[in-house]
Amino acid sequence: MTLFFLYLQLDNNQLHDYTTYFFTMKKLKISIILISAALLFGATGCTDWLTVKPESQIILEEYWQSESDVESVVFACYRGLTEDDCVYRMIVWGELRSDNFVTTGFAKAREDMGLGKIMKGELTATNPCASWGSFYAVINYCNTLLNYAPAVVGRDKNFSQADLLKIQAEARAIRALCYFYLARTYNEVPWVDQASVDDTQNYALEKSSNREILDHIIDDLTFAQQYIRTDYGRKDFNKGRFTLNGVNALLADVYLWDEQYGKCVETANKVLADKNLQLIETKNSNAYQVFYKGQSDESILELQFNTSVQTNNPVAILFGSNNISIGELTFPVNLAFNTNETDVAKATGIHSPFYYKINATDIESTNDIRSKDSYRSNGDVFPIFKNTGFRIEGTSGTLTTSLYIFRSGTANWILYRLADVMLMKAEALVQLGGTENNTKAIEMVNKTYLRSNTNGTIVADSLKLTNYLTQSALSDLVLRERHRELLFEGKRWFDLVRLARREKSTSTLNTFVNNKVSGNTVALGAAVLDAMYMPISQGELNANNKLKQNPYYENAASSSNR
């Protein structure tokens, strides 16, 4: 099956790298080209979704005639999110500067993407990862859809106003997701809500404040809450497209970031109330169900890939694959718990969240299955394994061993799942404070913790509130549990930045980040709060004289993070 895909073609042929995407458009023509949709929703069962026209190029105004045209552009929005440039940035922006990753002699850390320099604390406006164009490309697909879809109501009798509202809700949710990545990464970015369809438009726009961006995101998601579908009637769509649960998960995340903790809890509860969403409780197969097979009962929203159409190259290259057993990034020795080491003293990294000593008698994660499922041991190196395959546990003598099998297919990329929302709620409850909220928070953390440390039974190593009597201790617990549960899922750096915003200091963030390398002479965190954010790409600054560089990088042609 094929679909029409909006492709914005610049006269200066600069679109290939998306640099200056919005701000160098002079004479713009919009073409419709055919691409495969099997990537998103499989190669079968889609023929009733749209009627493929024989033309490869159609005048824009003549295109928007039927519901199938509208659905085609919805698919294009999701298709844009699965492009390598987008997924790389979801990983790099959400993880790379955190304590989760180091590089080894096995890899060059994607020199063409500038990852090696970021890992060394050298972050400049010329780094390729500073480019935001791939996300603005998706935003423009959404804006184009929102601009033209209303006209179809009068042209296709089968496309009603109610149908339009559902489509608008979906487009605004995707747009909100893109802007949330941008807001967390750059703090301030231009807000663009008009489609780039006319060469008379002004593409030189100033940045909007972080407050304005967040307000727009919340407005988009509040609209989407009212009209988004709860069920598409097929599992791949329910997991691969925004549903009400996906909207609420994203909105809860936004509220948490914005320190609206009561609203975060309220919105998270709407997700948790859906009985169709369940944690995969089988201790030794939850990673297989969630990350290998995909579309599990725990999943809320995941970008879907199909190896025959498009591979999830960022995961394969950065984490590893059946062709590259050790990817470009590995888990730091200081943070790893080596499950193949029989001597616990030797097995535990000095800063590991696994086998974590709370006090002289109580230890968290003494036999945490996530330390086996998320990464593996290869001598003194700990390659990333989550998303790259599945693990079979067995025994060899007295030692429990793991056989790691790389997937032959390609991994979906999970944006939100139930465990994430549970821990969002726990974090918000701790910040609200009070005995009742703290009790609920520890209960929520135990749901994800016990799933990976027992078979769901309350046992001696369950987390007890008596071990975390201060807000600081309980907050640290939630952060550790998010670290263990969401390893390598594009969350950790954003978690640390959210913490620094709350503390109004980068001190704790820097401690975590510098823990990953012993004796490092280059500080890898952020000297000040403004340094937590990425610099705006030099290409964008050159193209748009209304843009101002982010403050930390404003007076430096090149700057380190510290």
C-alpha positions as CSV (number, residue, x, y, z in Angstrom):
1,M,0.0,0.0,0.0
2,T,1.2,3.5,-0.7
3,L,0.2,7.0,0.4
4,F,0.6,10.6,-0.6
5,F,3.3,12.4,1.4
6,L,3.7,16.2,1.6
7,Y,7.2,17.0,0.5
8,L,8.3,20.6,0.8
9,Q,10.8,21.3,-1.9
10,L,13.0,24.4,-1.7
11,D,14.3,26.1,-4.9
12,N,17.8,26.1,-3.4
13,N,17.7,22.4,-2.8
14,Q,18.6,22.7,0.9
15,L,15.9,20.4,2.2
16,H,18.1,17.3,2.2
17,D,19.6,18.3,5.6
18,Y,16.6,20.3,6.8
19,T,19.0,23.1,7.8
20,T,17.2,26.5,7.7
21,Y,14.0,24.6,7.0
22,F,11.5,27.4,7.8
23,F,13.7,30.4,7.5
24,T,15.2,30.2,4.0
25,M,12.0,29.6,2.1
26,K,11.8,32.0,-0.8
27,K,9.8,30.4,-3.6
28,L,8.1,27.3,-2.3
29,K,6.3,24.7,-4.3
30,I,4.5,21.8,-2.7
31,S,4.6,18.4,-4.4
32,I,2.8,15.2,-3.5
33,I,5.0,12.1,-3.9
34,L,4.2,8.5,-3.3
35,I,5.9,6.7,-0.4
36,S,5.3,3.4,1.4
37,A,3.0,3.4,4.4
38,A,3.9,-0.2,5.4
39,L,6.5,1.4,7.7
40,L,3.8,2.6,10.1
41,F,1.0,0.1,10.0
42,G,2.1,-3.0,8.2
43,A,1.9,-4.1,4.6
44,T,-1.5,-5.7,4.7
45,G,-5.0,-4.7,5.6
46,C,-4.6,-1.0,4.5
47,T,-6.1,-1.0,1.0
48,D,-9.4,0.4,2.3
49,W,-7.6,3.4,3.8
50,L,-7.1,5.4,0.7
51,T,-7.4,5.4,-3.0
52,V,-4.0,5.9,-4.6
53,K,-4.1,8.3,-7.5
54,P,-1.8,7.7,-10.4
55,E,-0.3,11.2,-10.4
56,S,3.0,11.7,-8.7
57,Q,2.6,15.5,-8.4
58,I,-0.6,17.3,-7.8
59,I,-1.3,21.0,-7.3
60,L,-1.8,21.6,-3.6
61,E,-5.3,23.1,-3.8
62,E,-6.5,20.2,-6.0
63,Y,-5.2,17.6,-3.6
64,W,-7.6,18.1,-0.6
65,Q,-10.7,16.4,-2.0
66,S,-11.4,13.4,0.2
67,E,-11.0,11.8,3.6
68,S,-8.3,9.5,2.2
69,D,-6.3,12.6,1.2
70,V,-6.5,13.8,4.8
71,E,-5.5,10.4,6.2
72,S,-2.5,10.4,3.9
73,V,-1.1,13.5,5.5
74,V,-1.8,12.2,9.0
75,F,0.4,9.2,8.1
76,A,3.0,11.6,6.7
77,C,3.2,13.3,10.1
78,Y,4.0,10.0,11.8
79,R,6.3,9.0,9.0
80,G,8.3,12.2,9.7
81,L,8.8,11.2,13.3
82,T,10.3,7.9,12.2
83,E,13.0,9.6,10.1
84,D,16.5,8.9,11.3
85,D,17.1,12.6,12.0
86,C,14.2,12.7,14.4
87,V,14.9,9.4,16.2
88,Y,18.6,10.3,16.6
89,R,17.6,13.5,18.3
90,M,15.1,11.8,20.5
91,I,18.0,9.7,21.8
92,V,20.7,12.4,21.7
93,W,18.6,15.2,23.2
94,G,17.0,13.0,25.8
95,E,20.0,10.9,26.8
96,L,23.5,11.7,25.5
97,R,24.5,14.4,28.0
98,S,23.3,12.3,30.9
99,D,25.1,9.7,33.0
100,N,23.7,6.8,30.9
101,F,26.3,6.8,28.1
102,V,30.0,6.6,27.5
103,T,31.9,5.6,24.3
104,T,34.5,3.0,23.8
105,G,37.2,2.0,21.4
106,F,34.6,0.0,19.5
107,A,32.9,3.1,18.2
108,K,33.5,6.5,16.8
109,A,30.4,8.0,18.4
110,R,28.8,9.0,15.1
111,E,31.4,11.6,14.1
112,D,29.1,12.8,11.3
113,M,26.4,13.6,13.9
114,G,28.9,15.3,16.2
115,L,28.1,12.9,19.1
116,G,31.7,12.4,20.1
117,K,32.2,16.1,20.7
118,I,29.1,16.3,22.8
119,M,30.3,13.4,24.9
120,K,33.6,15.3,25.5
121,G,31.7,18.3,26.7
122,E,32.3,20.3,23.5
123,L,28.9,21.6,22.4
124,T,28.8,24.3,19.8
125,A,26.3,25.9,17.4
126,T,28.0,24.1,14.5
127,N,27.3,20.6,15.9
128,P,24.9,18.7,13.6
129,C,22.7,17.7,16.5
130,A,22.0,21.4,17.2
131,S,19.8,21.4,14.1
132,W,16.1,21.4,14.9
133,G,14.8,21.1,11.3
134,S,13.5,17.5,11.4
135,F,11.1,18.4,14.1
136,Y,9.9,21.6,12.4
137,A,9.4,19.5,9.3
138,V,6.9,17.4,11.2
139,I,5.3,20.5,12.7
140,N,4.8,21.8,9.2
141,Y,3.1,18.6,8.1
142,C,0.7,19.1,11.0
143,N,0.2,22.8,10.2
144,T,-0.5,22.0,6.6
145,L,-3.1,19.4,7.6
146,L,-4.8,21.8,10.0
147,N,-4.8,24.5,7.3
148,Y,-6.3,22.4,4.5
149,A,-8.3,19.6,6.1
150,P,-11.4,21.8,7.0
151,A,-12.1,22.3,3.3
152,V,-12.6,18.6,2.8
153,V,-15.7,18.6,4.9
154,G,-17.6,20.3,2.1
155,R,-16.0,18.2,-0.6
156,D,-16.4,14.6,0.7
157,K,-19.8,13.8,2.1
158,N,-18.3,10.9,4.1
159,F,-15.9,13.3,5.9
160,S,-18.0,15.0,8.6
161,Q,-17.2,17.8,11.1
162,A,-16.8,15.2,13.8
163,D,-14.2,13.4,11.6
164,L,-12.4,16.7,11.1
165,L,-12.2,17.3,14.8
166,K,-10.6,13.9,15.4
167,I,-8.0,14.6,12.7
168,Q,-7.3,18.1,14.1
169,A,-6.9,16.6,17.6
170,E,-4.4,14.1,16.3
171,A,-2.4,16.7,14.3
172,R,-2.3,19.0,17.3
173,A,-1.1,16.2,19.6
174,I,1.7,15.4,17.2
175,R,2.6,19.1,17.0
176,A,2.6,19.3,20.8
177,L,4.9,16.3,21.0
178,C,7.4,18.0,18.6
179,Y,7.3,21.3,20.5
180,F,7.7,19.5,23.8
181,Y,11.0,18.1,22.5
182,L,12.0,21.5,21.3
183,A,11.1,23.3,24.6
184,R,13.0,20.8,26.7
185,T,16.0,20.9,24.4
186,Y,16.3,24.6,23.5
187,N,14.1,26.2,26.2
188,E,13.0,28.9,23.7
189,V,12.1,28.4,20.1
190,P,9.9,30.1,17.4
191,W,6.3,29.0,17.7
192,V,5.0,28.3,14.2
193,D,1.4,27.3,13.8
194,Q,0.8,28.4,10.2
195,A,1.6,26.1,7.2
196,S,4.5,27.1,5.0
197,V,2.6,27.3,1.8
198,D,3.0,30.8,0.4
199,D,6.2,32.6,-0.6
200,T,4.7,35.9,0.7
201,Q,4.8,34.5,4.3
202,N,7.3,35.9,6.8
203,Y,9.6,33.1,7.8
204,A,11.9,35.2,9.9
205,L,10.4,34.7,13.4
206,E,11.7,35.5,16.9
207,K,11.8,32.9,19.6
208,S,8.8,32.5,21.8
209,S,9.4,32.2,25.5
210,N,9.4,28.9,27.2
211,R,6.2,29.9,29.0
212,E,4.5,30.7,25.7
213,I,5.6,27.5,24.2
214,L,4.3,25.4,27.1
215,D,1.0,27.3,27.1
216,H,0.6,26.6,23.4
217,I,1.4,22.9,24.0
218,I,-1.1,22.6,26.8
219,D,-3.7,24.3,24.6
220,D,-3.1,21.9,21.8
221,L,-3.4,18.9,24.2
222,T,-6.4,20.2,26.0
223,F,-8.1,20.5,22.6
224,A,-6.9,17.0,21.7
225,Q,-8.3,15.6,25.0
226,Q,-11.8,16.5,23.8
227,Y,-11.8,15.0,20.4
228,I,-9.0,12.4,20.0
229,R,-10.0,8.8,19.4
230,T,-9.9,6.3,22.3
231,D,-9.8,3.3,20.0
232,Y,-9.0,2.9,16.3
233,G,-10.3,-0.7,16.2
234,R,-6.9,-2.2,15.6
235,K,-4.0,-2.7,17.9
236,D,-1.2,-1.3,15.7
237,F,-3.1,2.0,15.3
238,N,-4.0,2.1,19.0
239,K,-0.3,1.8,19.8
240,G,1.2,3.6,16.8
241,R,-1.1,6.7,16.7
242,F,-2.2,9.2,19.4
243,T,-5.2,8.0,21.4
244,L,-6.7,9.7,24.5
245,N,-4.2,7.8,26.6
246,G,-1.3,9.1,24.5
247,V,-2.5,12.6,24.8
248,N,-3.0,12.3,28.6
249,A,0.5,10.7,29.0
250,L,2.1,13.6,27.1
251,L,0.1,16.2,28.9
252,A,1.0,14.7,32.3
253,D,4.7,14.9,31.2
254,V,4.2,18.5,30.3
255,Y,2.5,19.3,33.6
256,L,5.4,17.6,35.5
257,W,7.9,19.6,33.5
258,D,5.9,22.8,34.2
259,E,5.7,22.0,38.0
260,Q,1.9,21.8,37.9
261,Y,2.0,18.8,40.1
262,G,-1.7,18.5,41.0
263,K,-2.6,18.6,37.3
264,C,0.1,16.0,36.6
265,V,-1.4,13.6,39.1
266,E,-5.0,14.3,37.8
267,T,-4.0,13.7,34.2
268,A,-1.8,10.6,35.0
269,N,-4.8,9.1,36.9
270,K,-6.8,9.3,33.7
271,V,-4.3,7.0,32.0
272,L,-4.0,4.7,35.0
273,A,-7.8,4.3,35.1
274,D,-7.8,2.5,31.8
275,K,-8.0,-1.2,32.6
276,N,-6.8,-2.1,29.1
277,L,-3.3,-0.8,30.1
278,Q,-1.5,-3.3,32.3
279,L,2.1,-3.7,33.4
280,I,3.6,-6.9,32.0
281,E,4.1,-8.7,35.3
282,T,6.1,-11.8,34.2
283,K,9.5,-11.0,35.7
284,N,11.6,-12.8,33.1
285,S,9.6,-11.8,30.0
286,N,8.5,-8.3,30.5
287,A,11.4,-6.8,28.4
288,Y,10.7,-9.4,25.7
289,Q,7.0,-8.4,25.5
290,V,7.5,-4.7,25.8
291,F,10.6,-4.0,23.8
292,Y,11.1,-7.0,21.5
293,K,7.6,-7.8,20.4
294,G,6.2,-4.3,20.9
295,Q,2.7,-3.1,21.1
296,S,2.3,-4.7,24.5
297,D,-0.5,-4.0,26.9
298,E,1.9,-1.7,28.7
299,S,2.6,0.5,25.7
300,I,0.8,3.8,25.2
301,L,2.5,5.3,22.1
302,E,5.4,3.9,20.1
303,L,6.9,4.8,16.7
304,Q,6.4,1.8,14.6
305,F,9.0,0.4,12.1
306,N,9.0,-2.3,9.6
307,T,12.4,-3.7,8.5
308,S,11.3,-4.3,4.9
309,V,10.5,-0.6,4.6
310,Q,12.6,1.4,7.1
311,T,15.0,0.2,9.8
312,N,15.3,1.9,13.1
313,N,18.9,2.9,12.3
314,P,19.6,5.1,15.3
315,V,18.9,2.2,17.7
316,A,20.8,-0.3,15.6
317,I,23.9,2.0,15.3
318,L,23.9,3.6,18.7
319,F,22.9,0.5,20.8
320,G,23.8,-2.4,18.7
321,S,22.3,-5.0,16.3
322,N,22.9,-8.5,14.9
323,N,25.4,-6.8,12.5
324,I,26.9,-4.5,15.2
325,S,27.1,-6.4,18.5
326,I,28.5,-3.4,20.3
327,G,26.9,-0.1,19.4
328,E,28.4,3.4,19.4
329,L,27.3,3.9,23.1
330,T,27.8,1.8,26.2
331,F,26.7,2.0,29.8
332,P,29.4,3.4,32.2
333,V,31.3,0.9,34.3
334,N,30.7,3.2,37.3
335,L,26.9,2.7,37.0
336,A,26.7,-0.9,35.9
337,F,26.0,-3.9,38.1
338,N,27.7,-6.8,36.5
339,T,25.3,-9.8,36.9
340,N,28.0,-12.2,35.7
341,E,30.2,-11.4,38.7
342,T,29.7,-13.6,41.7
343,D,31.4,-11.2,44.1
344,V,28.9,-8.4,44.8
345,A,31.7,-6.1,45.9
346,K,33.3,-6.4,42.5
347,A,30.0,-6.5,40.6
348,T,28.6,-3.1,41.7
349,G,29.7,0.1,40.1
350,I,30.5,2.8,42.6
351,H,27.5,4.9,41.4
352,S,25.2,2.2,40.2
353,P,21.4,2.6,40.8
354,F,21.4,-1.3,41.0
355,Y,22.3,-3.0,44.3
356,Y,22.0,0.4,45.9
357,K,22.7,0.7,49.6
358,I,20.1,2.8,51.4
359,N,21.7,2.2,54.8
360,A,23.7,-0.5,56.6
361,T,20.9,-3.1,56.3
362,D,18.6,-2.1,53.4
363,I,19.6,-2.4,49.8
364,E,17.5,-1.6,46.7
365,S,17.5,-3.8,43.6
366,T,19.4,-6.7,45.0
367,N,18.3,-8.9,42.1
368,D,16.9,-6.4,39.7
369,I,16.0,-8.1,36.3
370,R,16.4,-4.7,34.6
371,S,20.2,-4.8,35.1
372,K,20.2,-7.9,32.9
373,D,17.6,-6.8,30.3
374,S,18.9,-3.3,29.7
375,Y,22.6,-3.9,29.1
376,R,25.0,-6.9,29.0
377,S,28.5,-7.6,30.1
378,N,31.4,-7.8,27.6
379,G,34.4,-7.9,29.8
380,D,34.9,-4.4,31.2
381,V,32.4,-2.9,28.7
382,F,28.6,-2.9,29.1
383,P,26.9,-2.6,25.7
384,I,23.3,-1.4,25.5
385,F,20.8,-4.2,24.9
386,K,17.3,-2.8,25.5
387,N,15.5,-2.6,22.2
388,T,18.1,-4.7,20.3
389,G,16.9,-8.2,21.1
390,F,15.8,-10.5,23.8
391,R,17.4,-12.4,26.7
392,I,17.0,-16.0,27.8
393,E,18.0,-16.8,31.4
394,G,19.6,-20.1,32.3
395,T,22.1,-21.5,34.8
396,S,25.7,-22.7,34.5
397,G,26.8,-24.4,37.7
398,T,25.9,-22.0,40.5
399,L,25.9,-18.9,38.3
400,T,22.7,-17.6,36.6
401,T,23.7,-16.8,33.0
402,S,22.0,-14.9,30.2
403,L,21.9,-15.7,26.5
404,Y,21.5,-12.5,24.5
405,I,19.9,-12.9,21.1
406,F,19.9,-10.0,18.7
407,R,16.7,-9.3,16.8
408,S,16.7,-9.8,13.0
409,G,14.0,-7.1,12.6
410,T,14.0,-3.5,13.8
411,A,12.8,-2.0,17.0
412,N,9.8,0.2,17.6
413,W,10.7,3.3,19.6
414,I,8.5,3.7,22.7
415,L,7.5,7.3,23.5
416,Y,5.2,6.5,26.4
417,R,4.3,3.4,28.4
418,L,2.4,2.8,31.6
419,A,5.5,2.5,33.9
420,D,6.6,6.0,32.8
421,V,3.2,7.5,33.7
422,M,3.2,5.7,37.1
423,L,6.6,7.3,37.9
424,M,5.5,10.7,36.7
425,K,2.6,10.5,39.1
426,A,5.0,9.3,41.9
427,E,7.3,12.3,41.3
428,A,4.4,14.8,41.3
429,L,3.0,13.3,44.5
430,V,6.4,13.7,46.3
431,Q,6.6,17.3,45.2
432,L,3.1,17.9,46.5
433,G,4.2,16.5,49.9
434,G,2.3,15.3,52.9
435,T,2.0,11.8,54.5
436,E,-0.9,10.7,52.3
437,N,0.9,11.8,49.0
438,N,4.2,10.2,50.1
439,T,2.4,7.0,50.9
440,K,0.8,6.9,47.5
441,A,4.1,7.8,45.9
442,I,5.9,4.8,47.5
443,E,3.0,2.5,46.5
444,M,3.3,3.7,42.9
445,V,7.1,3.2,42.8
446,N,6.7,-0.3,44.2
447,K,4.5,-1.2,41.3
448,T,7.4,-0.9,38.8
449,Y,10.1,-1.9,41.3
450,L,8.4,-5.2,42.4
451,R,7.6,-6.1,38.8
452,S,11.4,-6.3,38.2
453,N,12.6,-7.5,41.7
454,T,10.0,-10.1,42.5
455,N,7.1,-11.8,40.8
456,G,4.8,-9.1,42.1
457,T,4.7,-10.3,45.7
458,I,5.5,-7.9,48.6
459,V,8.7,-9.3,50.0
460,A,11.5,-8.2,52.3
461,D,13.2,-6.0,49.7
462,S,10.1,-4.1,48.8
463,L,10.5,-0.3,49.3
464,K,9.2,1.0,52.6
465,L,8.3,4.6,53.4
466,T,10.2,4.3,56.7
467,N,13.5,4.2,54.7
468,Y,12.6,7.5,53.0
469,L,11.3,9.8,55.6
470,T,12.4,13.1,54.1
471,Q,11.1,14.6,50.9
472,S,14.7,14.7,49.6
473,A,15.1,10.9,50.2
474,L,11.8,10.1,48.6
475,S,12.5,12.3,45.6
476,D,15.9,10.6,45.2
477,L,14.2,7.2,45.2
478,V,11.7,8.2,42.5
479,L,14.6,9.5,40.4
480,R,16.6,6.3,40.9
481,E,13.5,4.2,40.0
482,R,13.0,6.2,36.8
483,H,16.7,5.7,36.1
484,R,16.4,1.9,36.4
485,E,13.0,1.5,34.7
486,L,13.6,3.9,31.8
487,L,17.2,3.3,31.0
488,F,18.1,4.3,27.4
489,E,14.5,5.3,26.5
490,G,15.3,9.0,25.8
491,K,14.3,10.2,29.3
492,R,17.3,10.6,31.6
493,W,18.7,14.0,30.5
494,F,15.3,15.5,30.6
495,D,14.7,14.0,34.1
496,L,18.0,15.6,35.3
497,V,17.1,19.0,33.6
498,R,13.7,18.9,35.2
499,L,15.4,18.3,38.6
500,A,17.8,21.2,38.0
501,R,14.9,23.5,37.0
502,R,13.2,22.6,40.3
503,E,16.3,23.1,42.4
504,K,17.3,26.2,40.4
505,S,20.8,24.8,40.3
506,T,22.8,22.4,38.2
507,S,24.8,21.1,41.1
508,T,22.9,17.8,41.5
509,L,22.7,17.4,37.7
510,N,26.5,17.8,37.4
511,T,27.1,15.3,40.2
512,F,25.2,12.6,38.4
513,V,26.7,13.3,35.0
514,N,30.3,13.4,36.2
515,N,29.8,10.2,38.2
516,K,30.0,8.2,34.9
517,V,33.7,8.9,34.4
518,S,36.3,8.4,37.1
519,G,39.0,11.1,37.3
520,N,37.6,13.0,34.4
521,T,39.3,16.4,34.0
522,V,36.5,17.9,31.8
523,A,33.3,18.7,33.6
524,L,30.5,17.2,31.5
525,G,27.3,18.7,33.0
526,A,26.2,22.3,32.8
527,A,27.9,25.3,34.4
528,V,24.6,27.2,34.7
529,L,21.0,26.6,34.0
530,D,21.2,28.1,30.5
531,A,24.0,25.6,29.6
532,M,21.5,22.7,30.0
533,Y,20.0,23.6,26.7
534,M,21.3,23.1,23.2
535,P,22.7,26.0,21.2
536,I,20.7,27.1,18.2
537,S,22.3,25.9,15.0
538,Q,24.5,28.4,13.3
539,G,22.7,27.7,10.0
540,E,19.4,28.8,11.6
541,L,21.0,32.0,12.9
542,N,22.5,32.8,9.5
543,A,19.2,32.3,7.8
544,N,17.0,34.2,10.3
545,N,18.2,37.5,11.6
546,K,15.3,37.6,14.1
547,L,16.7,34.6,16.0
548,K,19.0,35.1,19.0
549,Q,21.4,32.5,20.2
550,N,20.6,30.8,23.5
551,P,22.2,32.9,26.3
552,Y,25.0,30.6,27.4
553,Y,26.3,30.3,23.8
554,E,25.6,33.9,22.8
555,N,29.1,35.4,23.1
556,A,31.1,32.4,22.2
557,A,32.0,31.1,18.8
558,S,32.6,27.8,20.4
559,S,31.8,26.7,24.0
560,S,32.0,23.7,26.1
561,N,29.1,22.7,28.4
562,R,31.0,24.0,31.4
